[in-house]
Amino acid sequence: MANLDATMMQAGRDEAAGPRIRTITTQDLRDALWRGWEDFKAKPSHLVFLALIYPIAGVLLGQLTVSYDIIPLLFPLIAGFALLGPFAAIGLYEISRRREKGIDSSWGHALAILRSPSISQIALLGSMLTGLFVAWMISAWLIYRGLLGLPAGASAGDFARAVLTTFDGWVMIVVGNAVGLLFAIAAFAISVVSFPLIIDRRVDAATAIKTSIAAVEANPRVMTLWGLMIVGLLVLGSLPVLVGLVVVMPVLGHASWHLYRKIVEA
């Protein structure tokens, strides 16, 4: 009886401490990407349908930026839009979860996540990423105005020449990318396993964020590599005009689910 009580107390402490984190290797990253690709091939029709949301939204936002003659924000807009990627992929996580369990999966099931009991926590975490995106856009605008600040009505050619041929332009590139990196690290740390964890175990957003940060801290080198792989694939997927994201987005979404499975103990 004493042993049973001790076991139950330990289980309670483990549950209160949150999900346990595993140490992973670069082989796990390759395996997660391969499994993501397999998921995409198995269910390509509705996954492409879902993935279209991402590139179409990016193109529309980019067009809006150009239409309002705010060309300096076009690059920060496209780069910062990746901060919302984990939130945009919630339907893909659900598809991977259902395929993993061997149950029926379709785009209807992916959209059904909107009726999940955990939707409030998903929305809360999504709003945090959206807040980071907005903060990044404001920061990018302030950096541009403070370092370059071309007069209203400047053409795209004028902007390109100012950025690439002046000292202030190069300073803006360095400072802007450094600040953008900080936003990217923050978004990555709080979301790398958060959304899959909420969908899988219906934990609250605070527990999901804590677990996600712990996963990064426990695997700094491998998770840094994963972040660089995501950036590289998103850049490739953005050529030309973001249409490659129709493939890259679902593959990364599914791969993120499988990586979550490898990092967080069941």
DRENPA-3360 file (N, C-alpha, C; in nm, 2 decimals, always signed):
BEGIN
1 = MANLDATM = +0.08/-0.12/+0.00/+0.00/+0.00/+0.00/+0.09/+0.13/+0.00 ~ +0.20/+0.12/+0.08/+0.28/+0.24/+0.08/+0.35/+0.26/-0.05 ~ +0.39/+0.15/-0.12/+0.44/+0.17/-0.25/+0.34/+0.23/-0.35 ~ +0.22/+0.18/-0.34/+0.11/+0.23/-0.43/+0.09/+0.38/-0.40 ~ +0.09/+0.42/-0.27/+0.07/+0.56/-0.24/+0.18/+0.65/-0.30 ~ +0.30/+0.60/-0.28/+0.42/+0.67/-0.33/+0.42/+0.69/-0.48 ~ +0.37/+0.58/-0.55/+0.36/+0.58/-0.70/+0.26/+0.69/-0.74 ~ +0.14/+0.69/-0.67/+0.04/+0.78/-0.70/+0.08/+0.93/-0.68;
9 = MQAGRDEA = +0.15/+0.95/-0.57/+0.20/+1.08/-0.54/+0.30/+1.13/-0.64 ~ +0.39/+1.04/-0.69/+0.49/+1.07/-0.79/+0.42/+1.11/-0.92 ~ +0.31/+1.03/-0.95/+0.24/+1.05/-1.08/+0.17/+1.19/-1.07 ~ +0.12/+1.22/-0.95/+0.06/+1.35/-0.93/+0.16/+1.47/-0.95 ~ +0.28/+1.45/-0.90/+0.38/+1.55/-0.91/+0.42/+1.56/-1.06 ~ +0.43/+1.45/-1.13/+0.47/+1.45/-1.27/+0.37/+1.53/-1.35 ~ +0.24/+1.50/-1.32/+0.13/+1.57/-1.39/+0.13/+1.72/-1.37 ~ +0.16/+1.75/-1.24/+0.16/+1.90/-1.21/+0.28/+1.97/-1.28;
17 = AGPRIRTI = +0.39/+1.89/-1.29/+0.50/+1.95/-1.36/+0.49/+1.97/-1.51 ~ +0.39/+1.91/-1.57/+0.37/+1.92/-1.71/+0.42/+1.80/-1.78 ~ +0.40/+1.80/-1.91/+0.45/+1.69/-2.00/+0.60/+1.68/-1.99 ~ +0.65/+1.55/-2.00/+0.79/+1.53/-2.00/+0.85/+1.55/-2.14 ~ +0.97/+1.60/-2.14/+1.04/+1.63/-2.27/+1.15/+1.53/-2.29 ~ +1.16/+1.48/-2.42/+1.27/+1.39/-2.46/+1.38/+1.47/-2.53 ~ +1.50/+1.41/-2.53/+1.61/+1.47/-2.60/+1.60/+1.40/-2.74 ~ +1.61/+1.48/-2.85/+1.60/+1.43/-2.98/+1.73/+1.46/-3.06;
25 = TTQDLRDA = +1.74/+1.40/-3.18/+1.86/+1.41/-3.26/+1.82/+1.47/-3.40 ~ +1.92/+1.50/-3.48/+1.89/+1.54/-3.62/+1.82/+1.44/-3.70 ~ +1.84/+1.31/-3.66/+1.77/+1.20/-3.73/+1.62/+1.21/-3.71 ~ +1.58/+1.26/-3.59/+1.44/+1.28/-3.56/+1.38/+1.39/-3.65 ~ +1.46/+1.49/-3.68/+1.41/+1.59/-3.77/+1.39/+1.54/-3.91 ~ +1.48/+1.46/-3.96/+1.47/+1.40/-4.09/+1.35/+1.31/-4.10 ~ +1.33/+1.23/-3.99/+1.22/+1.14/-3.99/+1.09/+1.21/-3.98 ~ +1.08/+1.32/-3.90/+0.96/+1.40/-3.89/+0.92/+1.46/-4.03;
33 = LWRGWEDF = +1.02/+1.51/-4.10/+1.00/+1.57/-4.24/+0.95/+1.46/-4.33 ~ +1.01/+1.34/-4.32/+0.97/+1.23/-4.41/+0.82/+1.19/-4.38 ~ +0.79/+1.18/-4.25/+0.65/+1.15/-4.21/+0.55/+1.26/-4.26 ~ +0.60/+1.38/-4.25/+0.51/+1.49/-4.30/+0.49/+1.48/-4.44 ~ +0.59/+1.44/-4.52/+0.57/+1.42/-4.66/+0.48/+1.31/-4.69 ~ +0.49/+1.20/-4.61/+0.40/+1.09/-4.63/+0.26/+1.12/-4.60 ~ +0.24/+1.20/-4.50/+0.10/+1.25/-4.47/+0.04/+1.33/-4.59 ~ +0.13/+1.42/-4.64/+0.09/+1.50/-4.75/+0.05/+1.42/-4.87;
41 = KAKPSHLV = +0.13/+1.32/-4.90/+0.10/+1.23/-5.02/-0.03/+1.15/-5.00 ~ -0.05/+1.11/-4.87/-0.17/+1.03/-4.84/-0.30/+1.11/-4.85 ~ -0.29/+1.23/-4.82/-0.41/+1.32/-4.82/-0.39/+1.45/-4.89 ~ -0.35/+1.44/-5.02/-0.31/+1.57/-5.08/-0.42/+1.66/-5.12 ~ -0.54/+1.61/-5.15/-0.64/+1.70/-5.20/-0.69/+1.81/-5.10 ~ -0.73/+1.76/-4.99/-0.78/+1.86/-4.89/-0.67/+1.94/-4.82 ~ -0.55/+1.88/-4.82/-0.43/+1.95/-4.76/-0.39/+2.06/-4.85 ~ -0.39/+2.04/-4.98/-0.36/+2.15/-5.07/-0.47/+2.26/-5.05;
49 = FLALIYPI = -0.59/+2.22/-5.03/-0.70/+2.32/-5.01/-0.67/+2.40/-4.89 ~ -0.64/+2.34/-4.78/-0.61/+2.41/-4.66/-0.48/+2.50/-4.68 ~ -0.38/+2.44/-4.74/-0.26/+2.52/-4.76/-0.27/+2.64/-4.84 ~ -0.37/+2.64/-4.93/-0.39/+2.76/-5.02/-0.42/+2.89/-4.93 ~ -0.48/+2.87/-4.81/-0.51/+2.98/-4.73/-0.38/+3.07/-4.70 ~ -0.27/+3.00/-4.68/-0.15/+3.07/-4.65/-0.09/+3.15/-4.76 ~ -0.07/+3.09/-4.88/-0.01/+3.18/-4.99/-0.11/+3.28/-5.04 ~ -0.24/+3.25/-5.05/-0.33/+3.35/-5.09/-0.34/+3.47/-5.00;
57 = AGVLLGQL = -0.34/+3.44/-4.87/-0.34/+3.55/-4.77/-0.21/+3.63/-4.78 ~ -0.10/+3.57/-4.81/+0.02/+3.64/-4.82/+0.02/+3.73/-4.94 ~ -0.03/+3.68/-5.06/-0.03/+3.75/-5.18/-0.13/+3.87/-5.16 ~ -0.24/+3.85/-5.10/-0.34/+3.96/-5.08/-0.28/+4.07/-4.99 ~ -0.21/+4.03/-4.88/-0.15/+4.12/-4.79/-0.04/+4.20/-4.86 ~ +0.04/+4.13/-4.94/+0.14/+4.20/-5.02/+0.09/+4.30/-5.12 ~ -0.02/+4.26/-5.19/-0.09/+4.35/-5.28/-0.14/+4.47/-5.21 ~ -0.20/+4.45/-5.09/-0.25/+4.56/-5.01/-0.14/+4.66/-4.98;
65 = TVSYDIIP = -0.02/+4.60/-4.94/+0.09/+4.69/-4.91/+0.13/+4.77/-5.02 ~ +0.15/+4.71/-5.14/+0.19/+4.78/-5.26/+0.08/+4.89/-5.30 ~ -0.05/+4.85/-5.29/-0.15/+4.94/-5.32/-0.15/+5.07/-5.24 ~ -0.11/+5.05/-5.12/-0.11/+5.17/-5.03/+0.03/+5.24/-5.03 ~ +0.11/+5.20/-5.13/+0.24/+5.26/-5.14/+0.33/+5.25/-5.02 ~ +0.32/+5.14/-4.95/+0.40/+5.12/-4.83/+0.50/+5.01/-4.86 ~ +0.57/+5.03/-4.97/+0.67/+4.92/-5.02/+0.77/+4.88/-4.92 ~ +0.82/+4.97/-4.83/+0.92/+4.93/-4.73/+0.87/+4.82/-4.64;
73 = LLFPLIAG = +0.74/+4.80/-4.63/+0.69/+4.70/-4.53/+0.66/+4.57/-4.60 ~ +0.69/+4.56/-4.74/+0.66/+4.44/-4.81/+0.74/+4.32/-4.76 ~ +0.87/+4.34/-4.75/+0.96/+4.23/-4.70/+0.92/+4.19/-4.55 ~ +0.92/+4.29/-4.46/+0.88/+4.25/-4.32/+0.74/+4.18/-4.32 ~ +0.65/+4.22/-4.41/+0.52/+4.16/-4.41/+0.53/+4.01/-4.44 ~ +0.60/+3.98/-4.55/+0.61/+3.84/-4.60/+0.69/+3.76/-4.49 ~ +0.80/+3.82/-4.44/+0.89/+3.75/-4.35/+0.81/+3.73/-4.22 ~ +0.74/+3.83/-4.17/+0.66/+3.82/-4.05/+0.54/+3.73/-4.05;
81 = FALLGPFA = +0.49/+3.71/-4.17/+0.37/+3.63/-4.19/+0.40/+3.48/-4.15 ~ +0.53/+3.44/-4.15/+0.57/+3.31/-4.11/+0.54/+3.29/-3.96 ~ +0.54/+3.40/-3.88/+0.51/+3.39/-3.74/+0.38/+3.32/-3.71 ~ +0.28/+3.34/-3.81/+0.15/+3.29/-3.79/+0.14/+3.14/-3.84 ~ +0.24/+3.09/-3.90/+0.24/+2.96/-3.96/+0.19/+2.85/-3.87 ~ +0.24/+2.84/-3.74/+0.19/+2.73/-3.65/+0.04/+2.74/-3.62 ~ -0.01/+2.86/-3.62/-0.15/+2.88/-3.60/-0.23/+2.84/-3.72 ~ -0.18/+2.88/-3.84/-0.25/+2.85/-3.96/-0.25/+2.70/-3.99;
89 = AIGLYEIS = -0.17/+2.62/-3.92/-0.15/+2.48/-3.95/-0.23/+2.39/-3.86 ~ -0.32/+2.45/-3.78/-0.39/+2.36/-3.68/-0.48/+2.25/-3.74 ~ -0.53/+2.28/-3.86/-0.61/+2.17/-3.92/-0.52/+2.06/-3.97 ~ -0.40/+2.09/-4.01/-0.30/+1.99/-4.05/-0.26/+1.90/-3.93 ~ -0.25/+1.96/-3.82/-0.21/+1.88/-3.70/-0.33/+1.78/-3.67 ~ -0.45/+1.82/-3.69/-0.56/+1.73/-3.66/-0.56/+1.62/-3.76 ~ -0.53/+1.64/-3.89/-0.53/+1.54/-3.99/-0.42/+1.44/-3.95 ~ -0.30/+1.48/-3.91/-0.19/+1.39/-3.87/-0.23/+1.31/-3.75;
97 = RRREKGID = -0.30/+1.37/-3.66/-0.34/+1.30/-3.54/-0.44/+1.19/-3.57 ~ -0.53/+1.22/-3.66/-0.63/+1.12/-3.70/-0.57/+1.00/-3.78 ~ -0.48/+1.04/-3.87/-0.41/+0.94/-3.95/-0.32/+0.85/-3.85 ~ -0.26/+0.91/-3.76/-0.18/+0.83/-3.66/-0.26/+0.73/-3.59 ~ -0.39/+0.76/-3.56/-0.47/+0.67/-3.49/-0.55/+0.58/-3.58 ~ -0.53/+0.59/-3.71/-0.59/+0.50/-3.81/-0.74/+0.53/-3.82 ~ -0.78/+0.65/-3.80/-0.93/+0.68/-3.82/-0.94/+0.77/-3.94 ~ -1.07/+0.78/-3.98/-1.10/+0.86/-4.10/-1.05/+1.00/-4.09;
105 = SSWGHALA = -0.99/+1.06/-4.20/-0.95/+1.20/-4.19/-0.98/+1.26/-4.33 ~ -1.04/+1.38/-4.32/-1.07/+1.46/-4.44/-1.06/+1.61/-4.41 ~ -1.08/+1.69/-4.51/-1.07/+1.84/-4.48/-1.19/+1.88/-4.39 ~ -1.30/+1.80/-4.39/-1.40/+1.83/-4.29/-1.36/+1.81/-4.15 ~ -1.28/+1.71/-4.13/-1.23/+1.68/-3.99/-1.13/+1.79/-3.95 ~ -1.05/+1.84/-4.05/-0.95/+1.94/-4.02/-1.02/+2.07/-3.98 ~ -1.13/+2.10/-4.05/-1.21/+2.22/-4.01/-1.29/+2.20/-3.88 ~ -1.31/+2.08/-3.84/-1.39/+2.05/-3.72/-1.31/+2.09/-3.60;
113 = ILRSPSIS = -1.18/+2.11/-3.61/-1.10/+2.15/-3.50/-1.15/+2.29/-3.44 ~ -1.23/+2.36/-3.52/-1.29/+2.49/-3.48/-1.39/+2.46/-3.37 ~ -1.45/+2.34/-3.37/-1.55/+2.31/-3.26/-1.49/+2.23/-3.15 ~ -1.36/+2.23/-3.14/-1.29/+2.15/-3.04/-1.31/+2.22/-2.90 ~ -1.32/+2.14/-2.79/-1.33/+2.20/-2.66/-1.21/+2.29/-2.62 ~ -1.10/+2.27/-2.70/-0.98/+2.35/-2.67/-0.97/+2.47/-2.76 ~ -1.07/+2.50/-2.83/-1.06/+2.61/-2.93/-1.03/+2.75/-2.86 ~ -1.08/+2.77/-2.74/-1.05/+2.89/-2.67/-0.90/+2.91/-2.64;
121 = QIALLGSM = -0.83/+2.79/-2.60/-0.69/+2.80/-2.58/-0.61/+2.81/-2.71 ~ -0.66/+2.75/-2.81/-0.60/+2.76/-2.94/-0.61/+2.91/-2.99 ~ -0.73/+2.97/-2.97/-0.75/+3.11/-3.01/-0.66/+3.20/-2.93 ~ -0.64/+3.17/-2.80/-0.56/+3.25/-2.71/-0.41/+3.25/-2.76 ~ -0.36/+3.13/-2.78/-0.23/+3.12/-2.83/-0.21/+3.18/-2.97 ~ -0.31/+3.17/-3.05/-0.31/+3.23/-3.18/-0.31/+3.38/-3.18 ~ -0.38/+3.44/-3.08/-0.38/+3.58/-3.06/-0.24/+3.63/-3.01 ~ -0.17/+3.55/-2.94/-0.04/+3.59/-2.90/+0.06/+3.60/-3.02;
129 = LTGLFVAW = +0.05/+3.50/-3.11/+0.13/+3.50/-3.23/+0.09/+3.62/-3.31 ~ -0.04/+3.65/-3.32/-0.08/+3.76/-3.40/-0.03/+3.89/-3.34 ~ -0.03/+3.90/-3.20/+0.03/+4.02/-3.14/+0.18/+4.03/-3.17 ~ +0.25/+3.92/-3.17/+0.39/+3.93/-3.21/+0.41/+3.98/-3.36 ~ +0.32/+3.93/-3.44/+0.32/+3.98/-3.58/+0.30/+4.13/-3.59 ~ +0.20/+4.18/-3.52/+0.17/+4.32/-3.53/+0.28/+4.40/-3.47 ~ +0.34/+4.35/-3.36/+0.45/+4.42/-3.29/+0.57/+4.43/-3.39 ~ +0.59/+4.32/-3.46/+0.70/+4.31/-3.56/+0.68/+4.42/-3.67;
137 = MISAWLIY = +0.56/+4.43/-3.72/+0.53/+4.52/-3.83/+0.55/+4.66/-3.78 ~ +0.51/+4.69/-3.66/+0.53/+4.83/-3.60/+0.68/+4.86/-3.59 ~ +0.75/+4.76/-3.54/+0.90/+4.77/-3.52/+0.96/+4.80/-3.65 ~ +0.92/+4.72/-3.76/+0.98/+4.73/-3.89/+0.96/+4.87/-3.94 ~ +0.84/+4.92/-3.92/+0.80/+5.06/-3.97/+0.89/+5.17/-3.90 ~ +0.90/+5.15/-3.77/+0.98/+5.25/-3.69/+1.13/+5.25/-3.73 ~ +1.18/+5.13/-3.76/+1.32/+5.11/-3.80/+1.34/+5.18/-3.93 ~ +1.24/+5.16/-4.02/+1.25/+5.22/-4.16/+1.24/+5.37/-4.15;
145 = RGLLGLPA = +1.15/+5.42/-4.07/+1.13/+5.57/-4.06/+1.25/+5.63/-3.99 ~ +1.31/+5.56/-3.89/+1.42/+5.62/-3.81/+1.55/+5.62/-3.89 ~ +1.57/+5.52/-3.98/+1.70/+5.51/-4.04/+1.70/+5.55/-4.19 ~ +1.59/+5.54/-4.26/+1.58/+5.57/-4.40/+1.48/+5.68/-4.43 ~ +1.36/+5.65/-4.40/+1.25/+5.75/-4.41/+1.24/+5.83/-4.54 ~ +1.23/+5.76/-4.65/+1.21/+5.82/-4.78/+1.08/+5.90/-4.78 ~ +1.08/+6.01/-4.86/+0.95/+6.09/-4.87/+0.84/+6.01/-4.93 ~ +0.72/+6.05/-4.89/+0.60/+5.98/-4.95/+0.60/+5.99/-5.10;
153 = GASAGDFA = +0.55/+5.88/-5.16/+0.55/+5.87/-5.30/+0.67/+5.82/-5.37 ~ +0.78/+5.78/-5.29/+0.90/+5.73/-5.35/+0.87/+5.60/-5.42 ~ +0.93/+5.58/-5.53/+0.90/+5.46/-5.61/+0.98/+5.34/-5.56 ~ +0.95/+5.22/-5.61/+1.01/+5.10/-5.57/+1.16/+5.11/-5.60 ~ +1.19/+5.17/-5.72/+1.33/+5.18/-5.76/+1.41/+5.27/-5.66 ~ +1.35/+5.38/-5.62/+1.41/+5.47/-5.52/+1.44/+5.40/-5.39 ~ +1.34/+5.32/-5.35/+1.36/+5.25/-5.22/+1.47/+5.15/-5.24 ~ +1.48/+5.07/-5.35/+1.58/+4.97/-5.36/+1.72/+5.04/-5.37;
161 = RAVLTTFD = +1.73/+5.15/-5.44/+1.86/+5.22/-5.44/+1.90/+5.27/-5.30 ~ +1.81/+5.32/-5.23/+1.84/+5.37/-5.10/+1.88/+5.26/-5.00 ~ +1.82/+5.15/-5.01/+1.85/+5.04/-4.92/+1.99/+4.98/-4.96 ~ +2.01/+4.96/-5.09/+2.13/+4.89/-5.13/+2.26/+4.97/-5.15 ~ +2.24/+5.10/-5.16/+2.36/+5.18/-5.20/+2.39/+5.29/-5.10 ~ +2.32/+5.29/-4.98/+2.35/+5.39/-4.88/+2.39/+5.33/-4.75 ~ +2.46/+5.40/-4.67/+2.50/+5.34/-4.54/+2.38/+5.32/-4.45 ~ +2.29/+5.42/-4.45/+2.17/+5.40/-4.37/+2.08/+5.28/-4.42;
169 = GWVMIVVG = +2.09/+5.26/-4.55/+2.01/+5.14/-4.60/+2.07/+5.01/-4.55 ~ +2.20/+5.00/-4.55/+2.26/+4.88/-4.49/+2.24/+4.86/-4.34 ~ +2.25/+4.97/-4.27/+2.22/+4.97/-4.13/+2.08/+4.92/-4.10 ~ +1.99/+4.97/-4.19/+1.85/+4.93/-4.17/+1.83/+4.77/-4.19 ~ +1.90/+4.72/-4.29/+1.90/+4.58/-4.32/+1.95/+4.50/-4.20 ~ +2.06/+4.54/-4.14/+2.12/+4.47/-4.03/+2.03/+4.48/-3.91 ~ +1.99/+4.60/-3.87/+1.91/+4.62/-3.75/+1.77/+4.55/-3.77 ~ +1.71/+4.57/-3.89/+1.58/+4.50/-3.91/+1.59/+4.35/-3.90;
177 = NAVGLLFA = +1.69/+4.29/-3.96/+1.70/+4.15/-3.95/+1.73/+4.10/-3.81 ~ +1.81/+4.18/-3.73/+1.84/+4.14/-3.60/+1.71/+4.14/-3.51 ~ +1.63/+4.25/-3.53/+1.51/+4.26/-3.45/+1.41/+4.15/-3.49 ~ +1.40/+4.13/-3.63/+1.32/+4.02/-3.68/+1.35/+3.89/-3.62 ~ +1.48/+3.86/-3.61/+1.53/+3.74/-3.55/+1.48/+3.72/-3.41 ~ +1.48/+3.82/-3.33/+1.43/+3.82/-3.19/+1.28/+3.78/-3.19 ~ +1.20/+3.84/-3.28/+1.06/+3.81/-3.29/+1.04/+3.66/-3.33 ~ +1.13/+3.62/-3.43/+1.11/+3.48/-3.47/+1.15/+3.38/-3.37;
185 = IAAFAISV = +1.25/+3.41/-3.29/+1.29/+3.32/-3.18/+1.18/+3.31/-3.07 ~ +1.12/+3.42/-3.04/+1.01/+3.42/-2.94/+0.89/+3.34/-2.99 ~ +0.85/+3.36/-3.12/+0.74/+3.29/-3.17/+0.77/+3.14/-3.18 ~ +0.89/+3.11/-3.22/+0.93/+2.97/-3.24/+0.93/+2.90/-3.10 ~ +0.98/+2.96/-3.00/+0.99/+2.90/-2.87/+0.86/+2.88/-2.80 ~ +0.76/+2.96/-2.82/+0.63/+2.94/-2.76/+0.54/+2.86/-2.84 ~ +0.57/+2.83/-2.97/+0.47/+2.76/-3.05/+0.52/+2.63/-3.11 ~ +0.65/+2.59/-3.10/+0.70/+2.48/-3.17/+0.62/+2.35/-3.14;
193 = VSFPLIID = +0.58/+2.33/-3.02/+0.49/+2.21/-2.99/+0.36/+2.25/-2.92 ~ +0.33/+2.38/-2.91/+0.22/+2.42/-2.83/+0.09/+2.38/-2.89 ~ +0.07/+2.41/-3.02/-0.06/+2.38/-3.08/-0.09/+2.23/-3.09 ~ +0.01/+2.15/-3.13/-0.02/+2.01/-3.13/-0.05/+1.95/-2.99 ~ +0.02/+2.01/-2.89/-0.01/+1.97/-2.75/-0.15/+2.00/-2.70 ~ -0.19/+2.12/-2.74/-0.33/+2.16/-2.70/-0.43/+2.07/-2.77 ~ -0.41/+2.04/-2.90/-0.50/+1.96/-2.97/-0.50/+1.82/-2.92 ~ -0.39/+1.77/-2.88/-0.37/+1.63/-2.84/-0.42/+1.60/-2.70;
201 = RRVDAATA = -0.39/+1.69/-2.61/-0.42/+1.67/-2.47/-0.51/+1.77/-2.40 ~ -0.55/+1.87/-2.48/-0.64/+1.97/-2.43/-0.59/+2.04/-2.31 ~ -0.46/+2.07/-2.31/-0.40/+2.15/-2.20/-0.43/+2.30/-2.22 ~ -0.41/+2.38/-2.12/-0.43/+2.52/-2.13/-0.31/+2.58/-2.20 ~ -0.32/+2.70/-2.25/-0.22/+2.77/-2.33/-0.09/+2.79/-2.25 ~ -0.11/+2.82/-2.12/+0.01/+2.84/-2.03/+0.10/+2.71/-2.02 ~ +0.03/+2.60/-2.00/+0.11/+2.47/-2.00/+0.17/+2.44/-2.13 ~ +0.10/+2.47/-2.24/+0.15/+2.44/-2.37/+0.28/+2.53/-2.40;
209 = IKTSIAAV = +0.27/+2.65/-2.36/+0.38/+2.74/-2.39/+0.50/+2.70/-2.30 ~ +0.48/+2.67/-2.17/+0.58/+2.62/-2.08/+0.65/+2.50/-2.14 ~ +0.57/+2.40/-2.19/+0.63/+2.28/-2.25/+0.71/+2.31/-2.37 ~ +0.66/+2.40/-2.46/+0.73/+2.43/-2.58/+0.86/+2.50/-2.55 ~ +0.87/+2.59/-2.46/+0.99/+2.65/-2.42/+1.09/+2.55/-2.36 ~ +1.04/+2.46/-2.28/+1.12/+2.35/-2.22/+1.18/+2.26/-2.33 ~ +1.10/+2.23/-2.43/+1.15/+2.15/-2.55/+1.26/+2.22/-2.61 ~ +1.26/+2.35/-2.63/+1.37/+2.42/-2.69/+1.49/+2.42/-2.60;
217 = EANPRVMT = +1.47/+2.44/-2.48/+1.58/+2.45/-2.38/+1.65/+2.31/-2.37 ~ +1.57/+2.20/-2.38/+1.63/+2.07/-2.37/+1.70/+2.02/-2.50 ~ +1.67/+2.09/-2.61/+1.73/+2.05/-2.74/+1.77/+2.17/-2.81 ~ +1.86/+2.25/-2.76/+1.89/+2.38/-2.82/+1.95/+2.37/-2.96 ~ +2.05/+2.28/-2.98/+2.11/+2.26/-3.11/+2.02/+2.21/-3.21 ~ +1.95/+2.10/-3.18/+1.85/+2.04/-3.28/+1.74/+2.13/-3.31 ~ +1.68/+2.20/-3.21/+1.57/+2.29/-3.23/+1.62/+2.41/-3.31 ~ +1.74/+2.46/-3.29/+1.79/+2.57/-3.38/+1.80/+2.52/-3.52;
225 = LWGLMIVG = +1.85/+2.40/-3.54/+1.85/+2.35/-3.68/+1.71/+2.33/-3.74 ~ +1.62/+2.29/-3.66/+1.48/+2.28/-3.71/+1.42/+2.42/-3.75 ~ +1.45/+2.52/-3.67/+1.41/+2.65/-3.70/+1.47/+2.70/-3.83 ~ +1.60/+2.67/-3.85/+1.67/+2.71/-3.98/+1.61/+2.63/-4.10 ~ +1.58/+2.51/-4.08/+1.52/+2.43/-4.18/+1.38/+2.48/-4.22 ~ +1.30/+2.53/-4.12/+1.17/+2.59/-4.15/+1.19/+2.71/-4.23 ~ +1.29/+2.80/-4.19/+1.31/+2.92/-4.27/+1.35/+2.89/-4.41 ~ +1.44/+2.80/-4.43/+1.49/+2.76/-4.56/+1.38/+2.71/-4.65;
233 = LLVLGSLP = +1.30/+2.62/-4.59/+1.19/+2.57/-4.67/+1.08/+2.67/-4.71 ~ +1.06/+2.76/-4.61/+0.96/+2.87/-4.64/+1.01/+2.97/-4.74 ~ +1.14/+2.99/-4.74/+1.20/+3.08/-4.85/+1.18/+3.01/-4.98 ~ +1.22/+2.88/-4.99/+1.20/+2.81/-5.12/+1.06/+2.81/-5.16 ~ +0.97/+2.79/-5.06/+0.82/+2.78/-5.09/+0.77/+2.92/-5.14 ~ +0.84/+3.02/-5.10/+0.79/+3.16/-5.14/+0.82/+3.19/-5.28 ~ +0.90/+3.11/-5.35/+0.94/+3.13/-5.49/+0.87/+3.04/-5.58 ~ +0.80/+3.09/-5.68/+0.77/+3.23/-5.70/+0.64/+3.27/-5.64;
241 = VLVGLVVV = +0.63/+3.39/-5.59/+0.50/+3.45/-5.54/+0.43/+3.36/-5.44 ~ +0.50/+3.29/-5.36/+0.45/+3.22/-5.24/+0.38/+3.09/-5.29 ~ +0.37/+3.06/-5.42/+0.29/+2.94/-5.46/+0.35/+2.81/-5.41 ~ +0.48/+2.81/-5.39/+0.54/+2.68/-5.34/+0.50/+2.65/-5.20 ~ +0.44/+2.74/-5.13/+0.39/+2.71/-4.99/+0.27/+2.62/-5.00 ~ +0.21/+2.60/-5.11/+0.10/+2.50/-5.12/+0.15/+2.36/-5.09 ~ +0.28/+2.34/-5.11/+0.34/+2.21/-5.07/+0.41/+2.22/-4.94 ~ +0.49/+2.33/-4.93/+0.58/+2.34/-4.81/+0.50/+2.35/-4.68;
249 = MPVLGHAS = +0.39/+2.43/-4.69/+0.31/+2.45/-4.57/+0.25/+2.32/-4.51 ~ +0.18/+2.24/-4.59/+0.13/+2.12/-4.53/+0.24/+2.02/-4.48 ~ +0.35/+2.01/-4.56/+0.45/+1.92/-4.52/+0.51/+1.96/-4.39 ~ +0.54/+2.09/-4.37/+0.59/+2.14/-4.24/+0.49/+2.12/-4.13 ~ +0.36/+2.15/-4.16/+0.26/+2.13/-4.06/+0.25/+1.99/-4.01 ~ +0.25/+1.89/-4.10/+0.25/+1.75/-4.06/+0.38/+1.71/-3.99 ~ +0.49/+1.76/-4.04/+0.62/+1.73/-3.98/+0.63/+1.79/-3.83 ~ +0.57/+1.90/-3.81/+0.56/+1.96/-3.68/+0.49/+1.87/-3.58;
257 = WHLYRKIV = +0.38/+1.81/-3.63/+0.30/+1.72/-3.55/+0.39/+1.60/-3.51 ~ +0.46/+1.54/-3.60/+0.54/+1.42/-3.58/+0.66/+1.46/-3.49 ~ +0.71/+1.58/-3.50/+0.82/+1.62/-3.42/+0.77/+1.64/-3.27 ~ +0.65/+1.69/-3.26/+0.59/+1.70/-3.13/+0.58/+1.56/-3.06 ~ +0.54/+1.46/-3.14/+0.53/+1.32/-3.09/+0.67/+1.27/-3.04 ~ +0.78/+1.32/-3.11/+0.91/+1.27/-3.07/+0.96/+1.34/-2.95 ~ +0.92/+1.47/-2.93/+0.98/+1.55/-2.82/+0.90/+1.53/-2.69 ~ +0.77/+1.53/-2.70/+0.68/+1.52/-2.58/+0.64/+1.37/-2.55;
265 = EA = +0.67/+1.32/-2.43/+0.64/+1.19/-2.40/+0.49/+1.17/-2.40 ~ +0.44/+1.05/-2.45/+0.30/+1.02/-2.45/+0.25/+1.00/-2.31;
% end
